[in-house]
Amino acid sequence: MFLEKLENVEKRFVELEKTVSSPETISNRELFTKSSKELSELRPIIEKYREYKKTLREIDDAKSMMEEEGMKELAEIELDELENKKEDLSRGLEVLLVPKDRFDEKNVIMEIRAGTGGDEAALFAGELLRMYLRFAERQGWKTEIIEASPTGLGGYKEAVVNIIGKGAYSKLKYEGGTHRVQRVPKTEASGRIHTSAATVAVLPEAEEVDLKIEEKDLRIDVYHASGAGGQNVNKVSSAIRITHYPTGIVVACQDERSQLQNRVKAMKLLRARVLQAAEEGEKKKRDLSRKIMVGSGDRSEKIRTYNFPQSRVTDHRIGFTLHRLDEVMDGDLGEIIDAISAADRAAKLAKAE
C-alpha cells in the first residue's frame, strides 16, 4: 500500500507538470497559482521517491554482483550500505506522506499544574517545568515564563511557559496529559513509595492571523499583584485579568512589573486558549468515531509514569519504556518524542490507506 500510494502521488505530479506548462493554465492565473502550489508541495516527496526507486535498482544490481566470481565480498559491503540507505529513505517518505498539522511550525505555550499529591505533586510539577526548559535549551529554543505560582518548597502549584522555536509544537504536542510520579518523598519517614501527578497542556501559540479577537469581546481588569515579591509589590496596579466573553475563558498575568508587559503576556495566553477551544470543537466533529492512537492530549489522560526507585520512564500510549530516568528529567526527551512521533505517523498512514 505504501508503494502504491507513492505511485499515485508520482502520477499526480506528472499530471501537474503538464498542467502548469500548458497555455490554458498559464493564461488562467488562479489555476496556475493553485497547480504550482500543489506541484511544489509534492516535489520533495517525488525527489525522495525517485531516489528510493534508484536505490532499489542498485540493490538488485548488487545482488547480481554477488553471483560473479571474486565480487561477493565487495557486493556484500555495497548491499549493506544500500539497505541502510533504503531504510532511511523509507522513513523519510513516511514522514512526508503524513498529512501536516497546520500548527507544527508554531511556538508553544505550555501549562503545567500540580495534580493529586499535595506538596509532592507541586515538587514534581517544578521538575517537569525544569525538564521542558532543559529540553528547549538543548534544541536551541528560547523560553519565557508567562505565569508561575511557586509553593515555597521548590515546587510549583502551576506554571505557564512560552517556548519559542521553529517546530516547537511538532515536538511537544504529544506531551499533553497527566504525568505520574512514583517515589519515596523526602518527608516520608517510613520509606513508602507515593504516587503523585501533574498535568500538562500544550497549546500552539496563536498569532493574529490565526485568530481574530475583538476588543469588544474582552473585559480587562487591573489589580494589585499578590504574594511575596519584594518592596515594589502592591505599589502599582500591574496585574492583569482578561475575560473573553464568547468563550468564558479567563487568563491572568502578574509576573511583570509593567502593566503593558503583563497585558501582552495575558493576551498571548488568551489567544492560545481560545484557539485550542475552537480546534477541540472541530476535532470532536472530525474524530467522533475514533481516537488517535497516541492519545488526545487531554489532561485527564494518564500518558506517562516516572518511577524513581526503578529509574524507569514508561509512556503508556505506546508501551515505550526507558531505564535512564535522570537523563530524561534533565531534558533528554529525544528518544521518547521520536518513538511517539513514529507511532503517530504509522497510525495516520494506516488511516490514510
BALOBA-1460 file (C-alpha; in Angstrom, 3 decimals):
// residues 353
<rec num="1" residu="m" x="0.000" y="0.000" z="0.000"/>
<rec num="2" residu="f" x="2.911" y="2.320" z="0.812"/>
<rec num="3" residu="l" x="4.456" y="1.982" z="-2.685"/>
<rec num="4" residu="e" x="1.029" y="2.101" z="-4.348"/>
<rec num="5" residu="k" x="0.333" y="5.427" z="-2.656"/>
<rec num="6" residu="l" x="3.684" y="6.793" z="-3.811"/>
<rec num="7" residu="e" x="2.966" y="5.659" z="-7.394"/>
<rec num="8" residu="n" x="-0.314" y="7.596" z="-7.292"/>
<rec num="9" residu="v" x="1.486" y="10.672" z="-5.948"/>
<rec num="10" residu="e" x="4.018" y="10.436" z="-8.796"/>
<rec num="11" residu="k" x="1.214" y="10.157" z="-11.391"/>
<rec num="12" residu="r" x="-0.397" y="13.274" z="-9.948"/>
<rec num="13" residu="f" x="2.985" y="15.073" z="-10.018"/>
<rec num="14" residu="v" x="3.491" y="14.248" z="-13.733"/>
<rec num="15" residu="e" x="-0.062" y="15.453" z="-14.486"/>
<rec num="16" residu="l" x="0.607" y="18.732" z="-12.677"/>
<rec num="17" residu="e" x="3.884" y="19.268" z="-14.558"/>
<rec num="18" residu="k" x="1.934" y="19.053" z="-17.817"/>
<rec num="19" residu="t" x="-0.855" y="21.258" z="-16.455"/>
<rec num="20" residu="v" x="1.339" y="24.168" z="-15.327"/>
<rec num="21" residu="s" x="3.193" y="24.258" z="-18.655"/>
<rec num="22" residu="s" x="0.021" y="24.286" z="-20.794"/>
<rec num="23" residu="p" x="-1.011" y="27.607" z="-22.411"/>
<rec num="24" residu="e" x="-4.540" y="27.254" z="-20.961"/>
<rec num="25" residu="t" x="-3.198" y="27.106" z="-17.388"/>
<rec num="26" residu="i" x="-0.644" y="29.877" z="-17.908"/>
<rec num="27" residu="s" x="-3.419" y="32.205" z="-19.084"/>
<rec num="28" residu="n" x="-5.589" y="31.302" z="-16.066"/>
<rec num="29" residu="r" x="-3.852" y="32.950" z="-13.109"/>
<rec num="30" residu="e" x="-5.951" y="31.265" z="-10.393"/>
<rec num="31" residu="l" x="-5.494" y="27.764" z="-11.842"/>
<rec num="32" residu="f" x="-1.777" y="28.366" z="-12.444"/>
<rec num="33" residu="t" x="-1.230" y="29.502" z="-8.825"/>
<rec num="34" residu="k" x="-3.191" y="26.565" z="-7.389"/>
<rec num="35" residu="s" x="-1.462" y="23.962" z="-9.598"/>
<rec num="36" residu="s" x="2.007" y="25.437" z="-8.951"/>
<rec num="37" residu="k" x="1.428" y="25.364" z="-5.202"/>
<rec num="38" residu="e" x="0.377" y="21.681" z="-5.278"/>
<rec num="39" residu="l" x="3.345" y="20.857" z="-7.527"/>
<rec num="40" residu="s" x="5.824" y="22.470" z="-5.118"/>
<rec num="41" residu="e" x="4.241" y="20.619" z="-2.156"/>
<rec num="42" residu="l" x="4.639" y="17.252" z="-3.944"/>
<rec num="43" residu="r" x="8.170" y="17.890" z="-5.240"/>
<rec num="44" residu="p" x="10.075" y="16.864" z="-2.029"/>
<rec num="45" residu="i" x="8.111" y="13.577" z="-1.924"/>
<rec num="46" residu="i" x="8.801" y="12.822" z="-5.584"/>
<rec num="47" residu="e" x="12.503" y="13.641" z="-5.348"/>
<rec num="48" residu="k" x="12.876" y="11.270" z="-2.385"/>
<rec num="49" residu="y" x="10.682" y="8.601" z="-4.026"/>
<rec num="50" residu="r" x="12.769" y="8.661" z="-7.222"/>
<rec num="51" residu="e" x="15.924" y="8.318" z="-5.135"/>
<rec num="52" residu="y" x="14.234" y="5.401" z="-3.318"/>
<rec num="53" residu="k" x="13.436" y="3.645" z="-6.645"/>
<rec num="54" residu="k" x="17.003" y="4.213" z="-7.831"/>
<rec num="55" residu="t" x="18.283" y="2.631" z="-4.595"/>
<rec num="56" residu="l" x="16.038" y="-0.416" z="-5.162"/>
<rec num="57" residu="r" x="17.568" y="-0.854" z="-8.629"/>
<rec num="58" residu="e" x="21.070" y="-0.547" z="-7.174"/>
<rec num="59" residu="i" x="20.190" y="-3.220" z="-4.574"/>
<rec num="60" residu="d" x="19.157" y="-5.571" z="-7.400"/>
<rec num="61" residu="d" x="22.457" y="-4.853" z="-9.207"/>
<rec num="62" residu="a" x="24.456" y="-5.535" z="-6.029"/>
<rec num="63" residu="k" x="22.642" y="-8.856" z="-5.555"/>
<rec num="64" residu="s" x="23.514" y="-9.803" z="-9.162"/>
<rec num="65" residu="m" x="27.166" y="-8.923" z="-8.495"/>
<rec num="66" residu="m" x="27.255" y="-11.489" z="-5.688"/>
<rec num="67" residu="e" x="26.900" y="-14.232" z="-8.298"/>
<rec num="68" residu="e" x="30.067" y="-13.068" z="-10.076"/>
<rec num="69" residu="e" x="33.371" y="-14.645" z="-9.188"/>
<rec num="70" residu="g" x="35.538" y="-12.540" z="-6.865"/>
<rec num="71" residu="m" x="32.846" y="-9.890" z="-6.378"/>
<rec num="72" residu="k" x="30.906" y="-11.349" z="-3.457"/>
<rec num="73" residu="e" x="32.747" y="-9.534" z="-0.630"/>
<rec num="74" residu="l" x="32.591" y="-6.151" z="-2.379"/>
<rec num="75" residu="a" x="28.922" y="-6.686" z="-3.272"/>
<rec num="76" residu="e" x="28.050" y="-7.553" z="0.365"/>
<rec num="77" residu="i" x="29.579" y="-4.271" z="1.605"/>
<rec num="78" residu="e" x="27.715" y="-2.287" z="-1.056"/>
<rec num="79" residu="l" x="24.479" y="-4.161" z="-0.348"/>
<rec num="80" residu="d" x="24.714" y="-3.395" z="3.370"/>
<rec num="81" residu="e" x="25.152" y="0.336" z="2.652"/>
<rec num="82" residu="l" x="22.283" y="0.350" z="0.158"/>
<rec num="83" residu="e" x="19.915" y="-1.431" z="2.566"/>
<rec num="84" residu="n" x="20.644" y="1.215" z="5.223"/>
<rec num="85" residu="k" x="20.037" y="3.954" z="2.657"/>
<rec num="86" residu="k" x="16.752" y="2.309" z="1.647"/>
<rec num="87" residu="e" x="15.586" y="2.266" z="5.290"/>
<rec num="88" residu="d" x="16.473" y="5.953" z="5.755"/>
<rec num="89" residu="l" x="14.639" y="6.918" z="2.566"/>
<rec num="90" residu="s" x="11.617" y="4.818" z="3.563"/>
<rec num="91" residu="r" x="11.370" y="6.570" z="6.938"/>
<rec num="92" residu="g" x="11.753" y="9.941" z="5.237"/>
<rec num="93" residu="l" x="8.963" y="9.116" z="2.780"/>
<rec num="94" residu="e" x="6.656" y="8.081" z="5.618"/>
<rec num="95" residu="v" x="7.187" y="11.458" z="7.280"/>
<rec num="96" residu="l" x="6.490" y="13.305" z="4.016"/>
<rec num="97" residu="l" x="3.317" y="11.297" z="3.301"/>
<rec num="98" residu="v" x="1.686" y="12.028" z="6.661"/>
<rec num="99" residu="p" x="-0.749" y="14.977" z="6.429"/>
<rec num="100" residu="k" x="0.836" y="18.041" z="8.017"/>
<rec num="101" residu="d" x="-0.514" y="19.535" z="11.221"/>
<rec num="102" residu="r" x="-1.020" y="23.211" z="10.389"/>
<rec num="103" residu="f" x="0.432" y="24.237" z="13.767"/>
<rec num="104" residu="d" x="3.616" y="22.111" z="13.613"/>
<rec num="105" residu="e" x="5.958" y="25.048" z="12.979"/>
<rec num="106" residu="k" x="4.436" y="27.164" z="15.771"/>
<rec num="107" residu="n" x="5.868" y="28.189" z="19.116"/>
<rec num="108" residu="v" x="4.287" y="26.600" z="22.192"/>
<rec num="109" residu="i" x="2.503" y="27.766" z="25.291"/>
<rec num="110" residu="m" x="2.821" y="25.025" z="27.901"/>
<rec num="111" residu="e" x="0.795" y="24.897" z="31.111"/>
<rec num="112" residu="i" x="1.986" y="22.661" z="33.956"/>
<rec num="113" residu="r" x="-0.196" y="22.172" z="37.049"/>
<rec num="114" residu="a" x="0.288" y="20.135" z="40.215"/>
<rec num="115" residu="g" x="-2.374" y="17.427" z="40.489"/>
<rec num="116" residu="t" x="-3.079" y="14.904" z="43.232"/>
<rec num="117" residu="g" x="-0.356" y="14.544" z="45.867"/>
<rec num="118" residu="g" x="-0.048" y="17.871" z="47.694"/>
<rec num="119" residu="d" x="3.485" y="19.219" z="48.153"/>
<rec num="120" residu="e" x="4.978" y="16.209" z="46.387"/>
<rec num="121" residu="a" x="2.829" y="16.919" z="43.289"/>
<rec num="122" residu="a" x="3.972" y="20.558" z="43.340"/>
<rec num="123" residu="l" x="7.628" y="19.462" z="43.534"/>
<rec num="124" residu="f" x="7.046" y="17.121" z="40.581"/>
<rec num="125" residu="a" x="5.380" y="19.940" z="38.595"/>
<rec num="126" residu="g" x="8.534" y="22.001" z="39.211"/>
<rec num="127" residu="e" x="10.708" y="19.130" z="37.990"/>
<rec num="128" residu="l" x="8.601" y="18.779" z="34.833"/>
<rec num="129" residu="l" x="8.992" y="22.516" z="34.214"/>
<rec num="130" residu="r" x="12.775" y="22.209" z="34.542"/>
<rec num="131" residu="m" x="12.745" y="19.119" z="32.255"/>
<rec num="132" residu="y" x="10.969" y="21.016" z="29.466"/>
<rec num="133" residu="l" x="13.130" y="24.114" z="29.931"/>
<rec num="134" residu="r" x="16.242" y="21.927" z="29.621"/>
<rec num="135" residu="f" x="14.799" y="20.192" z="26.548"/>
<rec num="136" residu="a" x="14.128" y="23.598" z="24.960"/>
<rec num="137" residu="e" x="17.707" y="24.658" z="25.778"/>
<rec num="138" residu="r" x="19.052" y="21.515" z="24.068"/>
<rec num="139" residu="q" x="17.018" y="22.423" z="20.956"/>
<rec num="140" residu="g" x="18.378" y="25.967" z="20.934"/>
<rec num="141" residu="w" x="14.913" y="27.430" z="21.643"/>
<rec num="142" residu="k" x="14.097" y="30.439" z="23.809"/>
<rec num="143" residu="t" x="11.773" y="30.257" z="26.817"/>
<rec num="144" residu="e" x="9.780" y="32.835" z="28.724"/>
<rec num="145" residu="i" x="7.742" y="32.288" z="31.885"/>
<rec num="146" residu="i" x="4.275" y="33.797" z="31.417"/>
<rec num="147" residu="e" x="2.843" y="32.956" z="34.836"/>
<rec num="148" residu="a" x="4.083" y="30.947" z="37.818"/>
<rec num="149" residu="s" x="2.838" y="30.089" z="41.310"/>
<rec num="150" residu="p" x="5.758" y="28.709" z="43.366"/>
<rec num="151" residu="t" x="4.933" y="26.848" z="46.578"/>
<rec num="152" residu="g" x="7.942" y="27.898" z="48.609"/>
<rec num="153" residu="l" x="9.344" y="24.329" z="48.781"/>
<rec num="154" residu="g" x="10.896" y="24.454" z="45.324"/>
<rec num="155" residu="g" x="7.692" y="23.265" z="43.710"/>
<rec num="156" residu="y" x="5.007" y="24.931" z="41.621"/>
<rec num="157" residu="k" x="1.263" y="24.950" z="42.009"/>
<rec num="158" residu="e" x="1.179" y="25.952" z="38.348"/>
<rec num="159" residu="a" x="3.488" y="27.395" z="35.698"/>
<rec num="160" residu="v" x="2.845" y="28.685" z="32.192"/>
<rec num="161" residu="v" x="5.815" y="28.958" z="29.845"/>
<rec num="162" residu="n" x="6.200" y="30.236" z="26.276"/>
<rec num="163" residu="i" x="8.619" y="28.024" z="24.299"/>
<rec num="164" residu="i" x="9.858" y="29.839" z="21.223"/>
<rec num="165" residu="g" x="11.497" y="27.896" z="18.408"/>
<rec num="166" residu="k" x="10.767" y="26.680" z="14.888"/>
<rec num="167" residu="g" x="8.863" y="23.402" z="15.046"/>
<rec num="168" residu="a" x="8.438" y="23.511" z="18.837"/>
<rec num="169" residu="y" x="4.804" y="22.391" z="18.593"/>
<rec num="170" residu="s" x="5.655" y="19.454" z="16.306"/>
<rec num="171" residu="k" x="7.937" y="18.028" z="19.013"/>
<rec num="172" residu="l" x="5.997" y="18.938" z="22.158"/>
<rec num="173" residu="k" x="2.381" y="18.393" z="21.060"/>
<rec num="174" residu="y" x="2.397" y="14.804" z="22.381"/>
<rec num="175" residu="e" x="3.322" y="15.908" z="25.916"/>
<rec num="176" residu="g" x="-0.213" y="16.953" z="26.912"/>
<rec num="177" residu="g" x="-1.889" y="14.806" z="29.567"/>
<rec num="178" residu="t" x="-1.360" y="13.518" z="33.097"/>
<rec num="179" residu="h" x="2.221" y="12.722" z="34.132"/>
<rec num="180" residu="r" x="2.524" y="10.426" z="37.152"/>
<rec num="181" residu="v" x="5.488" y="10.104" z="39.523"/>
<rec num="182" residu="q" x="6.236" y="7.180" z="41.844"/>
<rec num="183" residu="r" x="8.902" y="7.670" z="44.519"/>
<rec num="184" residu="v" x="9.631" y="7.947" z="48.242"/>
<rec num="185" residu="p" x="9.147" y="11.605" z="49.266"/>
<rec num="186" residu="k" x="11.935" y="13.177" z="51.336"/>
<rec num="187" residu="t" x="9.389" y="13.821" z="54.079"/>
<rec num="188" residu="e" x="8.334" y="10.142" z="54.224"/>
<rec num="189" residu="a" x="9.954" y="8.573" z="57.299"/>
<rec num="190" residu="s" x="8.733" y="5.006" z="56.662"/>
<rec num="191" residu="g" x="10.187" y="4.811" z="53.156"/>
<rec num="192" residu="r" x="6.855" y="4.115" z="51.446"/>
<rec num="193" residu="i" x="6.522" y="4.878" z="47.737"/>
<rec num="194" residu="h" x="3.947" y="7.580" z="46.998"/>
<rec num="195" residu="t" x="2.197" y="8.296" z="43.706"/>
<rec num="196" residu="s" x="1.597" y="11.920" z="42.692"/>
<rec num="197" residu="a" x="0.631" y="13.597" z="39.460"/>
<rec num="198" residu="a" x="0.907" y="16.775" z="37.438"/>
<rec num="199" residu="t" x="-0.966" y="17.778" z="34.299"/>
<rec num="200" residu="v" x="0.500" y="19.306" z="31.171"/>
<rec num="201" residu="a" x="-1.318" y="21.183" z="28.402"/>
<rec num="202" residu="v" x="0.482" y="22.083" z="25.167"/>
<rec num="203" residu="l" x="-1.037" y="24.869" z="23.063"/>
<rec num="204" residu="p" x="0.241" y="26.233" z="19.746"/>
<rec num="205" residu="e" x="0.972" y="29.932" z="20.124"/>
<rec num="206" residu="a" x="-1.721" y="31.716" z="18.119"/>
<rec num="207" residu="e" x="-0.971" y="34.805" z="16.082"/>
<rec num="208" residu="e" x="-3.489" y="37.392" z="14.965"/>
<rec num="209" residu="v" x="-3.589" y="35.796" z="11.515"/>
<rec num="210" residu="d" x="-4.714" y="32.531" z="13.135"/>
<rec num="211" residu="l" x="-7.369" y="34.081" z="15.309"/>
<rec num="212" residu="k" x="-9.029" y="37.486" z="15.427"/>
<rec num="213" residu="i" x="-10.118" y="38.565" z="18.912"/>
<rec num="214" residu="e" x="-12.355" y="41.622" z="19.033"/>
<rec num="215" residu="e" x="-11.689" y="44.231" z="21.715"/>
<rec num="216" residu="k" x="-15.451" y="44.462" z="22.398"/>
<rec num="217" residu="d" x="-15.413" y="40.764" z="23.414"/>
<rec num="218" residu="l" x="-12.939" y="41.399" z="26.230"/>
<rec num="219" residu="r" x="-13.183" y="42.549" z="29.805"/>
<rec num="220" residu="i" x="-9.852" y="43.707" z="31.199"/>
<rec num="221" residu="d" x="-9.396" y="44.075" z="34.963"/>
<rec num="222" residu="v" x="-6.330" y="45.630" z="36.567"/>
<rec num="223" residu="y" x="-5.472" y="44.711" z="40.151"/>
<rec num="224" residu="h" x="-2.601" y="44.670" z="42.638"/>
<rec num="225" residu="a" x="-0.028" y="41.900" z="42.281"/>
<rec num="226" residu="s" x="-0.172" y="39.499" z="45.217"/>
<rec num="227" residu="g" x="2.237" y="37.321" z="47.159"/>
<rec num="228" residu="a" x="5.874" y="37.663" z="48.148"/>
<rec num="229" residu="g" x="7.758" y="39.671" z="45.595"/>
<rec num="230" residu="g" x="9.779" y="42.419" z="47.216"/>
<rec num="231" residu="q" x="9.156" y="46.039" z="48.129"/>
<rec num="232" residu="n" x="7.619" y="47.041" z="44.785"/>
<rec num="233" residu="v" x="4.671" y="44.627" z="45.029"/>
<rec num="234" residu="n" x="1.324" y="46.375" z="45.648"/>
<rec num="235" residu="k" x="2.800" y="49.824" z="44.928"/>
<rec num="236" residu="v" x="1.290" y="49.769" z="41.428"/>
<rec num="237" residu="s" x="-1.688" y="48.011" z="39.888"/>
<rec num="238" residu="s" x="0.251" y="45.908" z="37.410"/>
<rec num="239" residu="a" x="-1.553" y="42.550" z="37.415"/>
<rec num="240" residu="i" x="-3.979" y="41.939" z="34.527"/>
<rec num="241" residu="r" x="-7.020" y="39.679" z="34.269"/>
<rec num="242" residu="i" x="-8.701" y="39.289" z="30.860"/>
<rec num="243" residu="t" x="-12.105" y="37.653" z="30.337"/>
<rec num="244" residu="h" x="-13.180" y="36.573" z="26.848"/>
<rec num="245" residu="y" x="-16.970" y="36.848" z="26.831"/>
<rec num="246" residu="p" x="-17.795" y="34.488" z="23.888"/>
<rec num="247" residu="t" x="-15.944" y="31.505" z="25.434"/>
<rec num="248" residu="g" x="-15.877" y="32.448" z="29.130"/>
<rec num="249" residu="i" x="-12.089" y="31.883" z="29.157"/>
<rec num="250" residu="v" x="-10.260" y="33.890" z="31.823"/>
<rec num="251" residu="v" x="-6.496" y="34.464" z="31.960"/>
<rec num="252" residu="a" x="-4.357" y="36.431" z="34.396"/>
<rec num="253" residu="c" x="-0.751" y="37.571" z="34.464"/>
<rec num="254" residu="q" x="1.184" y="39.320" z="37.221"/>
<rec num="255" residu="d" x="4.773" y="38.209" z="36.667"/>
<rec num="256" residu="e" x="5.938" y="41.504" z="35.167"/>
<rec num="257" residu="r" x="6.009" y="44.856" z="36.972"/>
<rec num="258" residu="s" x="4.814" y="46.666" z="33.866"/>
<rec num="259" residu="q" x="1.075" y="46.602" z="33.244"/>
<rec num="260" residu="l" x="1.723" y="46.636" z="29.480"/>
<rec num="261" residu="q" x="4.059" y="43.620" z="29.657"/>
<rec num="262" residu="n" x="1.504" y="41.693" z="31.709"/>
<rec num="263" residu="r" x="-1.207" y="42.579" z="29.196"/>
<rec num="264" residu="v" x="0.929" y="41.371" z="26.252"/>
<rec num="265" residu="k" x="1.621" y="38.049" z="28.024"/>
<rec num="266" residu="a" x="-2.012" y="37.626" z="29.087"/>
<rec num="267" residu="m" x="-3.239" y="38.234" z="25.507"/>
<rec num="268" residu="k" x="-0.739" y="35.682" z="24.201"/>
<rec num="269" residu="l" x="-2.098" y="33.086" z="26.633"/>
<rec num="270" residu="l" x="-5.733" y="34.021" z="25.928"/>
<rec num="271" residu="r" x="-5.273" y="33.736" z="22.176"/>
<rec num="272" residu="a" x="-3.712" y="30.267" z="22.563"/>
<rec num="273" residu="r" x="-6.542" y="29.041" z="24.816"/>
<rec num="274" residu="v" x="-9.305" y="30.407" z="22.580"/>
<rec num="275" residu="l" x="-7.665" y="28.794" z="19.537"/>
<rec num="276" residu="q" x="-7.351" y="25.492" z="21.403"/>
<rec num="277" residu="a" x="-11.048" y="25.595" z="22.366"/>
<rec num="278" residu="a" x="-12.012" y="26.197" z="18.728"/>
<rec num="279" residu="e" x="-9.708" y="23.411" z="17.493"/>
<rec num="280" residu="e" x="-11.021" y="20.925" z="20.057"/>
<rec num="281" residu="g" x="-14.575" y="21.599" z="18.898"/>
<rec num="282" residu="e" x="-13.598" y="20.904" z="15.287"/>
<rec num="283" residu="k" x="-11.592" y="17.830" z="16.260"/>
<rec num="284" residu="k" x="-14.543" y="16.313" z="18.125"/>
<rec num="285" residu="k" x="-16.648" y="16.664" z="14.999"/>
<rec num="286" residu="r" x="-13.970" y="15.024" z="12.830"/>
<rec num="287" residu="d" x="-12.971" y="12.252" z="15.235"/>
<rec num="288" residu="l" x="-16.336" y="11.430" z="16.760"/>
<rec num="289" residu="s" x="-15.997" y="7.733" z="15.969"/>
<rec num="290" residu="r" x="-12.279" y="7.245" z="16.618"/>
<rec num="291" residu="k" x="-9.414" y="8.256" z="18.859"/>
<rec num="292" residu="i" x="-5.865" y="8.994" z="17.700"/>
<rec num="293" residu="m" x="-3.541" y="6.180" z="18.678"/>
<rec num="294" residu="v" x="-1.161" y="8.270" z="20.786"/>
<rec num="295" residu="g" x="-3.972" y="9.973" z="22.660"/>
<rec num="296" residu="s" x="-5.976" y="13.119" z="22.610"/>
<rec num="297" residu="g" x="-3.651" y="15.280" z="24.711"/>
<rec num="298" residu="d" x="-6.470" y="15.687" z="27.223"/>
<rec num="299" residu="r" x="-5.165" y="16.463" z="30.719"/>
<rec num="300" residu="s" x="-7.284" y="13.671" z="32.222"/>
<rec num="301" residu="e" x="-5.463" y="11.039" z="30.181"/>
<rec num="302" residu="k" x="-2.579" y="9.338" z="32.017"/>
<rec num="303" residu="i" x="0.210" y="9.353" z="29.456"/>
<rec num="304" residu="r" x="3.441" y="8.671" z="31.325"/>
<rec num="305" residu="t" x="4.860" y="7.319" z="34.590"/>
<rec num="306" residu="y" x="8.206" y="8.348" z="36.094"/>
<rec num="307" residu="n" x="9.271" y="5.617" z="38.547"/>
<rec num="308" residu="f" x="12.280" y="6.815" z="40.577"/>
<rec num="309" residu="p" x="13.087" y="3.588" z="42.518"/>
<rec num="310" residu="q" x="13.408" y="1.720" z="39.195"/>
<rec num="311" residu="s" x="14.893" y="4.692" z="37.261"/>
<rec num="312" residu="r" x="12.138" y="3.991" z="34.729"/>
<rec num="313" residu="v" x="10.032" y="6.149" z="32.414"/>
<rec num="314" residu="t" x="7.071" y="4.499" z="30.672"/>
<rec num="315" residu="d" x="4.857" y="6.097" z="28.052"/>
<rec num="316" residu="h" x="1.561" y="4.214" z="28.346"/>
<rec num="317" residu="r" x="0.177" y="5.233" z="24.950"/>
<rec num="318" residu="i" x="2.725" y="3.196" z="23.009"/>
<rec num="319" residu="g" x="4.115" y="0.916" z="25.752"/>
<rec num="320" residu="f" x="7.568" y="2.504" z="25.471"/>
<rec num="321" residu="t" x="9.981" y="2.246" z="28.428"/>
<rec num="322" residu="l" x="13.400" y="3.743" z="29.158"/>
<rec num="323" residu="h" x="15.603" y="2.941" z="32.168"/>
<rec num="324" residu="r" x="17.507" y="6.240" z="32.405"/>
<rec num="325" residu="l" x="15.219" y="8.497" z="34.371"/>
<rec num="326" residu="d" x="17.906" y="11.004" z="35.452"/>
<rec num="327" residu="e" x="18.789" y="11.833" z="31.840"/>
<rec num="328" residu="v" x="15.118" y="12.210" z="30.875"/>
<rec num="329" residu="m" x="14.459" y="14.550" z="33.812"/>
<rec num="330" residu="d" x="17.462" y="16.578" z="32.620"/>
<rec num="331" residu="g" x="15.673" y="17.222" z="29.324"/>
<rec num="332" residu="d" x="16.882" y="14.261" z="27.236"/>
<rec num="333" residu="l" x="13.442" y="13.609" z="25.728"/>
<rec num="334" residu="g" x="14.531" y="12.909" z="22.149"/>
<rec num="335" residu="e" x="14.126" y="9.128" z="22.228"/>
<rec num="336" residu="i" x="10.637" y="9.269" z="23.778"/>
<rec num="337" residu="i" x="9.412" y="12.006" z="21.420"/>
<rec num="338" residu="d" x="10.804" y="10.172" z="18.371"/>
<rec num="339" residu="a" x="9.066" y="6.933" z="19.390"/>
<rec num="340" residu="i" x="5.698" y="8.653" z="19.876"/>
<rec num="341" residu="s" x="6.060" y="10.613" z="16.617"/>
<rec num="342" residu="a" x="6.812" y="7.368" z="14.743"/>
<rec num="343" residu="a" x="3.761" y="5.656" z="16.263"/>
<rec num="344" residu="d" x="1.554" y="8.614" z="15.353"/>
<rec num="345" residu="r" x="2.879" y="8.673" z="11.775"/>
<rec num="346" residu="a" x="2.198" y="4.941" z="11.400"/>
<rec num="347" residu="a" x="-1.346" y="5.371" z="12.710"/>
<rec num="348" residu="k" x="-2.047" y="8.289" z="10.379"/>
<rec num="349" residu="l" x="-0.561" y="6.431" z="7.383"/>
<rec num="350" residu="a" x="-2.768" y="3.427" z="8.178"/>
<rec num="351" residu="k" x="-5.850" y="5.691" z="8.310"/>
<rec num="352" residu="a" x="-4.893" y="7.375" z="5.044"/>
<rec num="353" residu="e" x="-4.669" y="3.989" z="3.339"/>
